[in-house]
């Protein structure tokens, strides 16, 4: 029998490792975040403990644990969304699957594998965008827009990019507040990481973006224009 202290320590370690990955997903505003990853990791650890500790007399302890690997699929599928031609949530689904594996490894006492996997996963989740931008920097370009904030602004710009067959890789928004006398106007700096088609006319694109209500300034890599 596994001692009570070992059971508690394995469950705590599994929850901490899963929580670290979930925290990264939470800060990235992904559908499955801190609590979900903790639950997956600690639940997998518990199932592994039950398999190892309760099924010994000729029974296969891996049989119950194996169901975690296949069963986690329904939870991961719930995080995958399709928007037009873009698929989102695959990374979060994969992180849930990895958390299940981490929980199983910790539950079985394989601490080195669980901790090492957590470190590697966090490293690539944090650094993947940097690697992608470095490797694919010739294919992706940064499109910066400064505009008055209003509902539907990003949607209108996204629809326009779609008409030009532009793939949007990433979007970041910085809100700028300016006070003019008694009226407060809010501006947004929106940065799109885009992949334009080879035959695109950038001048036509910039001119059409200026037609979007509220757009004030546009910057494309080293090119900057003002309305």
Buried (B, 14 or more C-beta within 10 A) or exposed (E): EEEEEEBEBBBEBBBBBBBBBBBBBBEEEBBBBBEBBBBBBBBBBBBBBBBBBEBEEEEEBBEBBBEBEEEBEEBBEBBBEEEEEEEEBEBBBBBBBBBBBBBBBBBBBBBEBBBEBBEEBBEEBEEEEEEBBEEEEEBBBBBBBBBEBEEEBBEBBBEBBEEBEBBBBEBEEEEEEEEEEEEEEEBBBBBBBBEBEEEEEBEEBBEBBBEBEBBEBBBBEEEEEEE
